[in-house]
């Protein structure tokens, strides 16, 4: 499982234009997708083209856009490690 990286989130927040403009520049149809992705409300796939397109607008390499998620949130809730 993957998520957008901290660097990706930081670059979006520090950009000189709003997130919806980044989405438009990346050629995405949904201008709200950037906000949903950085707030964990959208599912992210390995090599997700939406994330890669936004990363390209921000000047990030593909490897800088993603982080692996280790384990599951449910493990903590079920008493696992």
C-alpha positions in Angstrom: 0.0 0.0 0.0 1.3 3.5 -0.8 0.4 7.1 0.1 1.6 10.5 -1.1 5.0 11.4 0.4 5.6 14.1 3.0 7.7 15.9 0.4 4.8 15.8 -2.0 2.5 17.3 0.6 5.0 19.9 1.6 5.6 21.0 -2.0 1.8 21.3 -2.6 1.4 23.4 0.5 4.4 25.6 -0.3 3.5 26.1 -3.9 2.9 29.6 -5.2 -0.5 28.7 -6.4 -3.6 27.0 -5.0 -4.0 23.2 -5.2 -6.8 23.4 -7.7 -4.5 25.3 -10.1 -1.9 22.6 -9.7 -4.6 20.1 -10.7 -5.5 22.1 -13.8 -1.9 22.5 -14.8 -1.5 18.7 -14.4 -4.4 18.2 -16.8 -6.7 16.6 -14.2 -10.5 16.9 -14.6 -11.2 17.2 -10.9 -9.7 20.3 -9.3 -10.4 19.1 -5.8 -8.3 15.9 -6.2 -5.1 17.5 -4.9 -6.6 18.4 -1.6 -8.2 15.0 -1.2 -4.9 13.2 -2.0 -2.8 15.2 0.5 -5.4 14.8 3.2 -5.7 11.1 2.8 -9.2 11.1 1.5 -8.4 9.7 -1.9 -7.0 6.2 -2.6 -3.5 6.3 -4.0 -2.2 3.5 -6.2 1.5 2.7 -6.9 2.6 4.9 -9.8 -0.8 6.8 -9.7 -0.9 8.9 -12.8 -2.7 11.8 -10.9 0.1 12.0 -8.3 2.8 11.7 -11.0 1.2 14.5 -13.1 1.0 16.8 -10.1 4.5 15.9 -9.1 5.7 16.8 -12.5 4.1 20.2 -12.2 5.9 20.6 -8.9 9.2 19.5 -10.3 9.4 16.3 -8.2 10.8 13.0 -9.5 8.4 10.0 -9.5 10.2 8.4 -6.5 9.7 11.6 -4.4 5.9 11.4 -4.8 5.1 8.2 -2.9 5.8 6.5 0.4 5.1 2.9 1.4 2.6 2.4 4.2 3.8 -0.4 6.5 1.2 -2.6 8.1 -2.4 -1.8 8.6 -4.2 0.7 10.9 -6.4 -2.2 12.0 -3.4 -4.0 13.6 -3.2 -1.4 16.4 -6.9 -1.6 16.9 -6.8 -5.4 17.1 -3.8 -5.5 19.5 -1.1 -6.3 16.9 2.1 -4.5 16.4 
